[in-house]
Amino acid sequence: MTKARAARLGRRADLAVRTLKIQRPPPEYYSDKDPVTLFIVHALEENPPPNTKAVEWFLLTTITITSTGDAERYLRWYTLRWRIEDWHRVLKSGCRIDDLAHETAERLRRAIGINLVIAWRIMLMTLLGREMPELTADILFSEVECRTLRAYAKKKIEAPLVIG
């Protein structure tokens, strides 16, 4: 497992954005298929601050790019990838979605649908808690939900510690 890079301070970067459309032939075992059209977006910080590594991204997509505006929009989407990664992590480790084993596809579909909303709410609470720790719980929870959570927390605190 590789270690995470050290956190860098956020900064504004002016990027030069270039695009290129290419076509790749299909693999030999799909020789009867049409070539695949790909779009490459290259974003490069041409004048980074002194002693700072320039920002450089290559984005490969099958989404058609017809203008600079398209390329900029897709780069903005790309910047959200970490939120999506966090959401998947919450689904897998927090909601344990991989452990779902239901008898029918319909039950699995419903369970996944519920867990998608739960994961989104967990992420929203986490983000709001980091940005605005003074917010009260009633911003996200109904009165009944707040009472239920308080009762659950109280029960957990009062439960005896079991070792062994």
Summary of the structure (lengths in Angstrom):
residues: 164
radius of gyration: 23.3
end to end distance: 31.9
largest distance: 67.6
contacts: 311
relative contact order: 0.07
helix: 48%
strand: 15%
